[in-house]
Amino acid sequence: MTDPQNNPSSVEAQSAAASDAAPDEAAREPSATPTPAESDARIAELEAKVAELRDQTLRALADAENTRRRAQREREDTAKYAVVSFAKELVTVADNLRRALDAVPADQRDANDLIKTLVVGIEATERQLIAAFDRVGIVRQEPLGEPFDPNFHQVMFEIEDAGKAPGTVVQVMQPGYKIHDRLLREALVGVAKRPSGEAPVRQVDTTA
């Protein structure tokens, strides 16, 4: 049997085969160092991904902040307007207290000790009720002399009055109430209108 180590021809053949195979294996192995173009492309891809994730994070934070603010406003509104239904009942009580006081003629309040004591008690109760209204943001509206505002007033009748501009509130049949910045109850009013025999005021065009 021939020993390959002692056969020069066999050793040369193996060396030649190894030399031929080396370029093929080198060609199949990927390059360890990327080209500048590949590096730039990879950096651009990573920067785009970072920008996308940053945008998503900012949007999520903004949504969370909006949700927090909306919930806070809802809690504040609930606290501010939770007494609306109860307040509507109490303003009727305030109306009745005022009617009771107005029903007693001023010249008779001191004529009888019983009436005087009764009036003093009703006035004290009214003051306490108004103070309670103030604490929860309920404000009485007395629009006498003010221009009619359909957002806060309800017209019950019109009165011819040459001394008042048409639409001016000249009588308040029932006061209105607001709670904070919301209407609690409209005021029932009478407003002035132009007398029937009076000609309407002609508007002068000053733009010409």
Secondary structure by P-SEA (a helix, b strand, c coil): cccccccaaaaaaaaaaaaaaaaaaaaacccccccaaaaaaaaaaaaaaaaaaaaaaaaaaaaaaaaaaaaaaaaaaaaaccaaaaaaaaaaaaaaaaaaaaacccccccccaaaaaaaaaaaaaaaaaaaaaaaabbbbbbccccccccccbbbccccccccccccccccccbbbbbccccccbbbbbbbbccccccccbbbbbccc
